[in-house]
Every structure is written in structure tokens, then in C-alpha cells.
Amino acid sequence: MTSILTRDLLMNFLMGLVALVILVLAAIAPAAKEDPAQLPGNLVASIVWPSGSTDVDLWVQYGDDLAVGYSHRSDRVWSLLRDDLGTANDDTPLNMESAFTRGLPDGEYAINVRCFGCAKVPVPVSVEVRLAEGGVIWKGTVDLLKDKQERTAIRFRMAGGQVVQGSASQIFKQMKRGG
């Protein structure tokens, strides 16, 4: 009886010691240091348009990467968060799409809107491009005047996590190929 009691006591002591070591190691492990410029969601592009069965698409592109939109949802820098099909699939009064970047590498960024299914035009689309820290890069409205029309809301260059002074334009850059 004494040997069973001794064995159980030693086993309980050993389990307690292992648990204590695990807790101590977890407490003293250094936290991973992340570069704020490499955190996801550094740049956010969003579009909003009036409710109805109108389908407007957000297209974003970094440099010469493939454009990101409903048919190509993610690439090296941009990721499309939500593809809103209008009220065809939901009962929300607000139609909205958003895309986020992973980091802010130097180079050109372009944000387009495209009328995928617009039976009734014109369609005013509110566009906002902002840094995750809260600084608005561009905010405005783009009017889509016909079905399948694609327009560039804003193009700009980033360097060192900041917009390059004088680089912003609305010169058209086609992103969606075909119909």
C-alpha cells in the first residue's frame, strides 16, 4: 500500500512540475516583433453604391501584379474582402465592397470601379481609400454611366509608407479584361 501511495505522490509531483515549467516557459518567451509596415490591412479601398439589384465591382492593382476583383480575389499585395452582388443575394440596404493590402510596398496602386450589372444608370459609387492608421488618401464619387463601364477612381504611388506628393491621378488603367 505504501509503494502505491508513494508512486501516486511522485507522479502527481512530476505532473505539477511539468505544468509549472510549461507556464514559466510561456511567460518568459519573447513576443514576436512584427514590422508595422508588414501587418495585414495597411491600406483599405472601399466602395459603396445605392441599394438595388445593381452589381458594381471593386478592382484594385499594385504595380504589374494581376488585378484583384471578383474573379481573382487575392494576389501578392491586395485581397478582396467582399464581393457584393447588390440585393440579389441579401436584404441589406447598403451595397459595399472592400479590399485590403498586406504591407505597403513602394510602387503604384490603382483603384477602379466597374458596372458589372447595371440595368439602371447612372450609378454613383462612393470610393474611399485610406491608410489603416486612419489617414484618408482619397475620397470621392465615380459615376458609372453605362453597363460594363470601368473607371479609374484613383492611381497613386507609395514610397516609404507615404503617398508620393503629386503622384495621384485618375488616368484610366484597364484592369478587368473581357465582358
C-alpha positions as CSV (number, residue, x, y, z in Angstrom):
1,M,0.0,0.0,0.0
2,T,2.8,2.3,0.8
3,S,4.5,1.8,-2.6
4,I,1.3,2.7,-4.4
5,L,0.9,5.8,-2.3
6,T,4.5,6.8,-2.9
7,R,4.2,6.2,-6.7
8,D,1.0,8.2,-6.9
9,L,2.5,11.1,-4.9
10,L,5.7,11.1,-7.1
11,M,3.5,11.1,-10.3
12,N,1.4,14.0,-9.0
13,F,4.5,15.9,-8.1
14,L,6.0,15.3,-11.6
15,M,2.9,16.4,-13.4
16,G,2.8,19.5,-11.3
17,L,6.4,20.2,-12.1
18,V,5.9,19.8,-15.8
19,A,2.8,22.1,-15.7
20,L,4.9,24.7,-13.9
21,V,7.7,24.5,-16.4
22,I,5.3,24.9,-19.3
23,L,3.7,28.0,-17.7
24,V,7.1,29.6,-16.9
25,L,8.4,29.0,-20.5
26,A,5.2,30.5,-21.9
27,A,5.7,33.6,-19.7
28,I,9.3,34.2,-20.5
29,A,9.2,33.5,-24.3
30,P,9.8,36.8,-26.0
31,A,6.9,38.2,-28.0
32,A,7.3,38.1,-31.8
33,K,8.2,41.5,-33.1
34,E,6.3,42.5,-36.2
35,D,7.1,45.3,-38.6
36,P,4.0,47.6,-38.7
37,A,4.6,48.0,-42.4
38,Q,4.1,44.3,-42.9
39,L,0.9,43.9,-40.9
40,P,-2.2,43.0,-43.0
41,G,-4.7,45.7,-43.9
42,N,-2.3,48.7,-44.2
43,L,-4.4,50.2,-47.0
44,V,-8.1,49.9,-47.3
45,A,-10.1,50.6,-50.5
46,S,-13.9,50.6,-50.2
47,I,-16.8,51.3,-52.5
48,V,-20.5,52.0,-51.6
49,W,-23.4,52.4,-54.0
50,P,-27.2,52.7,-53.7
51,S,-29.3,49.7,-52.9
52,G,-31.0,47.9,-55.7
53,S,-30.2,45.0,-58.0
54,T,-27.1,46.8,-59.3
55,D,-23.8,44.9,-59.2
56,V,-20.7,47.2,-59.1
57,D,-17.3,45.7,-58.7
58,L,-14.2,47.0,-57.0
59,W,-10.9,46.3,-58.8
60,V,-7.5,47.1,-57.3
61,Q,-4.0,46.6,-58.5
62,Y,-0.4,47.0,-57.3
63,G,2.2,47.7,-59.9
64,D,2.2,45.0,-62.6
65,D,0.5,42.3,-60.4
66,L,-2.7,40.8,-61.6
67,A,-5.7,43.0,-60.8
68,V,-7.7,41.8,-57.8
69,G,-11.5,41.7,-58.1
70,Y,-14.4,39.2,-58.0
71,S,-12.7,36.7,-60.4
72,H,-9.2,37.0,-58.9
73,R,-9.7,37.6,-55.2
74,S,-6.1,37.8,-54.0
75,D,-2.6,38.5,-55.2
76,R,0.7,39.4,-53.7
77,V,-0.4,42.7,-52.1
78,W,-4.2,43.1,-52.5
79,S,-7.0,40.9,-51.2
80,L,-10.7,41.4,-51.9
81,L,-12.7,41.0,-48.7
82,R,-16.2,41.0,-50.0
83,D,-17.9,40.8,-53.4
84,D,-21.3,42.3,-53.0
85,L,-23.8,41.3,-55.8
86,G,-26.3,44.0,-54.9
87,T,-29.6,42.9,-53.4
88,A,-29.7,39.7,-55.5
89,N,-28.2,37.7,-52.6
90,D,-29.1,39.7,-49.5
91,D,-31.6,42.1,-48.0
92,T,-29.1,44.8,-46.8
93,P,-29.9,48.4,-47.8
94,L,-26.2,49.1,-48.3
95,N,-24.1,47.7,-51.1
96,M,-20.4,47.7,-50.3
97,E,-17.1,46.0,-51.3
98,S,-13.7,46.3,-49.7
99,A,-10.1,45.3,-50.4
100,F,-7.0,45.4,-48.2
101,T,-3.3,45.3,-48.7
102,R,-0.7,43.2,-47.0
103,G,2.0,45.7,-46.3
104,L,2.7,48.9,-48.2
105,P,5.5,48.1,-50.7
106,D,6.8,51.1,-52.8
107,G,5.1,51.4,-56.2
108,E,1.9,52.3,-58.0
109,Y,-1.6,51.5,-56.6
110,A,-4.7,51.8,-58.7
111,I,-8.4,51.5,-57.7
112,N,-11.1,51.0,-60.2
113,V,-14.9,50.6,-60.2
114,R,-16.8,48.6,-62.8
115,C,-20.5,48.3,-63.5
116,F,-20.9,44.5,-63.8
117,G,-24.7,44.5,-64.0
118,C,-26.3,48.0,-64.2
119,A,-29.7,47.9,-65.7
120,K,-30.4,51.4,-64.5
121,V,-27.8,54.1,-64.9
122,P,-26.1,56.4,-63.9
123,V,-24.8,54.7,-60.8
124,P,-23.0,57.0,-58.3
125,V,-20.3,55.0,-56.5
126,S,-18.6,56.4,-53.4
127,V,-15.0,55.5,-53.1
128,E,-12.7,55.8,-50.1
129,V,-9.0,54.8,-49.9
130,R,-7.4,55.1,-46.5
131,L,-4.5,54.0,-44.5
132,A,-5.2,51.6,-41.6
133,E,-4.0,54.3,-39.2
134,G,-6.9,56.5,-40.3
135,G,-5.4,58.9,-42.9
136,V,-7.7,59.3,-45.9
137,I,-5.7,59.1,-49.2
138,W,-8.7,59.8,-51.5
139,K,-12.4,60.1,-51.1
140,G,-14.9,60.9,-53.9
141,T,-17.7,59.7,-56.2
142,V,-17.3,58.0,-59.5
143,D,-20.4,58.0,-61.8
144,L,-20.8,54.9,-63.9
145,L,-22.8,55.9,-67.0
146,K,-23.4,52.6,-68.7
147,D,-23.4,48.8,-68.1
148,K,-19.9,47.1,-68.1
149,Q,-18.2,50.5,-67.9
150,E,-14.9,50.5,-65.9
151,R,-13.5,53.8,-64.5
152,T,-10.3,54.5,-62.5
153,A,-11.2,56.3,-59.2
154,I,-7.6,57.0,-58.2
155,R,-4.0,56.0,-59.0
156,F,-1.0,57.0,-56.9
157,R,2.5,56.0,-55.9
158,M,3.7,55.0,-52.4
159,A,7.2,55.3,-51.1
160,G,8.3,54.6,-47.6
161,G,4.7,54.1,-46.5
162,Q,3.6,57.5,-47.7
163,V,1.8,58.7,-50.8
164,V,4.3,60.4,-53.2
165,Q,3.4,64.1,-53.5
166,G,1.9,64.9,-56.9
167,S,1.5,61.2,-58.0
168,A,-2.3,61.0,-57.7
169,S,-4.3,60.9,-60.9
170,Q,-7.5,59.5,-62.4
171,I,-5.9,58.4,-65.7
172,F,-7.7,55.3,-66.8
173,K,-6.0,51.9,-66.2
174,Q,-8.0,48.9,-67.5
175,M,-8.0,46.0,-65.1
176,K,-10.9,43.8,-66.0
177,R,-10.3,42.0,-69.3
178,G,-13.3,41.0,-71.4
179,G,-17.0,41.2,-70.6
